[in-house]
Amino acid sequence: MFQQINNIFIIALCVSLGACKSSGLAPDVPLTGFIPSTVTLTQASDDTNRQTFRAPTLDIAKFTSANVMKTQMKVKLDDLKREEALPRELRSNLQQFVGMPTSDGTAAGTLVIHAAITGARPDNPLIDLGTNQPTRGDGGYTGVEIFATDGMSGPVVAAMARTVYSHKLTLGSNAAWARTEKALQIAAEEFAKLLKPGLQFPQDR
């Protein structure tokens, strides 16, 4: 009984101080094959959780519109409403950050963007403490894979695989998924930067 009380006290202390962390660094969410195998991704030098590809011949100015296809959800969630909502959020974020007129075209000359959510684990610090979940900082994580083609069947001109980890407790009615939603914004903005190198990644600001 004393041991149980002691364990509860330790957990409460860790939550209040943010002092308990899982040991070691977790790997990124594994690639699913969503990005074509012909694409060679390179790990970013400034972020070990981001792998990218950008065709040397990519000239974003040649595209006048972008067709962001329906985002695929490659992970099952207990929250079915969230499972349906998150792909819509990523698609909306991509449309916003790419900043090109939207299109439903698929012919060459239209930038067609394909995206998938490959990992989504919400924050739940009270459960995470003392476990060996594949995260950093005892928080949730979000994985995405995105690539763009010149038309539907044209060559891949850019691609990105990204894992975003949560590092701190988020409070509020939407606490469990708030940082997942933020991660989808980060990923969309980073992909837009990959297409337009003049932009800055969010963490560079």
C-alpha positions as CSV (number, residue, x, y, z in Angstrom):
1,M,0.0,0.0,0.0
2,F,2.8,2.3,0.9
3,Q,4.6,1.6,-2.4
4,Q,1.4,2.4,-4.4
5,I,1.1,5.7,-2.5
6,N,4.7,6.5,-3.2
7,N,4.3,5.7,-6.9
8,I,1.3,8.0,-7.2
9,F,3.3,10.8,-5.5
10,I,6.2,10.4,-7.9
11,I,3.9,10.5,-10.9
12,A,2.2,13.7,-9.6
13,L,5.6,15.3,-9.0
14,C,6.8,14.4,-12.5
15,V,3.7,16.0,-14.0
16,S,4.0,19.2,-12.0
17,L,7.7,19.6,-12.6
18,G,8.0,18.1,-16.1
19,A,11.0,16.3,-14.8
20,C,10.4,12.7,-15.9
21,K,11.5,11.9,-19.5
22,S,11.8,8.6,-21.3
23,S,15.3,7.5,-21.9
24,G,16.9,7.6,-25.3
25,L,15.7,9.0,-28.5
26,A,12.9,7.4,-30.4
27,P,13.0,6.8,-34.2
28,D,10.8,8.6,-36.6
29,V,7.5,7.1,-37.6
30,P,8.5,4.4,-40.2
31,L,7.9,5.2,-43.9
32,T,4.9,3.5,-45.3
33,G,5.7,3.5,-49.0
34,F,3.2,6.2,-49.7
35,I,6.0,8.3,-51.2
36,P,7.1,6.6,-54.4
37,S,10.1,4.3,-54.0
38,T,11.8,6.1,-56.9
39,V,12.3,9.1,-54.6
40,T,15.4,9.3,-52.5
41,L,14.8,11.2,-49.3
42,T,17.7,13.0,-47.6
43,Q,17.7,13.7,-43.8
44,A,17.6,17.4,-43.1
45,S,20.8,18.8,-41.5
46,D,18.8,21.1,-39.2
47,D,16.2,18.6,-38.1
48,T,16.8,14.8,-37.8
49,N,13.0,14.2,-37.9
50,R,12.6,15.6,-41.4
51,Q,13.5,13.9,-44.6
52,T,13.1,15.7,-47.9
53,F,13.5,15.6,-51.7
54,R,13.4,18.5,-54.1
55,A,13.9,17.9,-57.8
56,P,16.8,20.1,-59.1
57,T,14.6,21.1,-62.0
58,L,11.7,22.2,-59.9
59,D,10.5,25.7,-60.9
60,I,7.5,26.5,-58.8
61,A,6.8,29.5,-61.1
62,K,5.7,27.3,-63.9
63,F,2.7,26.1,-61.8
64,T,-0.3,28.4,-61.8
65,S,-2.5,26.2,-59.5
66,A,-2.3,23.4,-57.0
67,N,-4.6,20.4,-56.6
68,V,-4.3,19.1,-53.0
69,M,-5.7,15.6,-53.2
70,K,-7.8,14.1,-50.3
71,T,-5.4,13.2,-47.5
72,Q,-5.1,9.6,-46.7
73,M,-5.2,8.3,-43.1
74,K,-2.9,5.4,-42.6
75,V,-3.3,5.0,-38.9
76,K,-6.4,3.9,-36.9
77,L,-7.6,6.0,-34.0
78,D,-10.0,5.2,-31.2
79,D,-11.5,8.6,-31.8
80,L,-13.4,8.1,-35.1
81,K,-14.4,11.7,-35.4
82,R,-10.8,12.8,-35.0
83,E,-9.7,10.1,-37.5
84,E,-12.0,11.8,-40.1
85,A,-11.1,15.4,-39.1
86,L,-7.3,15.3,-39.0
87,P,-6.9,14.5,-42.8
88,R,-9.2,17.4,-43.6
89,E,-7.1,19.7,-41.4
90,L,-3.9,18.6,-43.1
91,R,-5.4,19.2,-46.6
92,S,-6.7,22.6,-45.6
93,N,-3.3,23.5,-44.1
94,L,-1.5,22.5,-47.3
95,Q,-3.9,24.6,-49.4
96,Q,-3.3,27.6,-47.1
97,F,0.5,27.4,-46.9
98,V,1.2,26.5,-50.5
99,G,-0.7,29.6,-51.3
100,M,-1.6,28.8,-54.9
101,P,-5.1,28.9,-56.5
102,T,-6.8,25.6,-55.9
103,S,-7.6,23.4,-58.8
104,D,-9.2,20.0,-59.5
105,G,-7.0,19.6,-62.6
106,T,-4.6,16.7,-63.0
107,A,-2.9,17.5,-66.3
108,A,0.8,18.4,-66.6
109,G,1.4,21.9,-65.4
110,T,-0.8,21.5,-62.3
111,L,1.0,20.9,-59.1
112,V,-0.7,17.9,-57.6
113,I,-0.1,17.3,-53.9
114,H,-0.5,14.0,-52.2
115,A,-0.5,13.7,-48.4
116,A,-0.9,11.0,-45.8
117,I,-1.0,10.9,-42.0
118,T,1.1,8.0,-41.0
119,G,1.2,8.4,-37.2
120,A,-0.9,10.1,-34.7
121,R,-0.7,9.6,-30.9
122,P,-2.3,12.2,-28.7
123,D,-0.7,13.7,-25.6
124,N,-1.6,11.9,-22.4
125,P,1.1,12.6,-19.8
126,L,-0.5,10.8,-16.9
127,I,-0.4,7.6,-18.8
128,D,2.8,8.2,-20.6
129,L,4.9,8.6,-17.5
130,G,6.9,5.5,-16.8
131,T,6.0,3.8,-20.0
132,N,8.2,2.9,-23.0
133,Q,6.1,4.5,-25.7
134,P,7.9,5.5,-28.9
135,T,8.0,9.2,-28.2
136,R,10.2,11.9,-26.9
137,G,9.5,13.9,-23.8
138,D,6.6,11.5,-22.8
139,G,4.3,13.2,-25.2
140,G,2.4,12.4,-28.4
141,Y,3.7,12.4,-32.0
142,T,2.5,13.0,-35.5
143,G,3.9,11.5,-38.7
144,V,3.2,12.7,-42.2
145,E,4.3,11.9,-45.7
146,I,3.7,14.4,-48.5
147,F,4.8,14.6,-52.1
148,A,4.0,16.7,-55.2
149,T,3.9,15.7,-58.8
150,D,3.7,17.6,-62.1
151,G,0.2,16.6,-62.9
152,M,-1.3,13.4,-61.6
153,S,1.1,11.0,-63.4
154,G,4.1,13.3,-63.8
155,P,7.4,13.1,-62.0
156,V,7.7,13.8,-58.3
157,V,9.1,17.3,-57.9
158,A,9.2,17.4,-54.0
159,A,8.6,15.1,-51.1
160,M,8.8,15.2,-47.3
161,A,8.5,12.7,-44.5
162,R,8.2,14.3,-41.1
163,T,7.7,13.3,-37.5
164,V,6.7,16.0,-35.0
165,Y,7.0,15.1,-31.3
166,S,5.2,16.8,-28.4
167,H,7.4,17.9,-25.6
168,K,5.1,19.5,-23.0
169,L,1.8,19.2,-21.3
170,T,-1.1,21.0,-23.1
171,L,-4.1,22.0,-21.1
172,G,-7.7,22.7,-22.1
173,S,-10.7,20.9,-23.5
174,N,-8.8,19.8,-26.6
175,A,-5.5,19.1,-24.8
176,A,-5.0,15.6,-26.1
177,W,-5.0,16.6,-29.8
178,A,-4.0,20.2,-29.7
179,R,-0.4,19.5,-30.5
180,T,-1.3,17.0,-33.2
181,E,-3.3,19.8,-34.9
182,K,-0.3,22.1,-34.5
183,A,2.0,19.4,-36.0
184,L,-0.1,19.3,-39.1
185,Q,0.3,23.0,-39.5
186,I,4.0,22.7,-39.1
187,A,4.3,20.0,-41.6
188,A,2.2,21.9,-44.2
189,E,4.2,25.0,-43.7
190,E,7.5,23.1,-44.0
191,F,6.4,21.5,-47.3
192,A,5.5,24.9,-48.6
193,K,9.0,26.0,-47.8
194,L,10.4,23.0,-49.6
195,L,8.5,24.1,-52.7
196,K,9.5,27.7,-52.3
197,P,13.0,27.8,-50.7
198,G,12.8,31.5,-50.0
199,L,10.4,30.8,-47.1
200,Q,11.6,30.0,-43.6
201,F,10.8,26.9,-41.6
202,P,8.7,27.8,-38.5
203,Q,11.5,26.9,-36.1
204,D,13.9,29.2,-38.0
205,R,12.0,32.3,-37.0
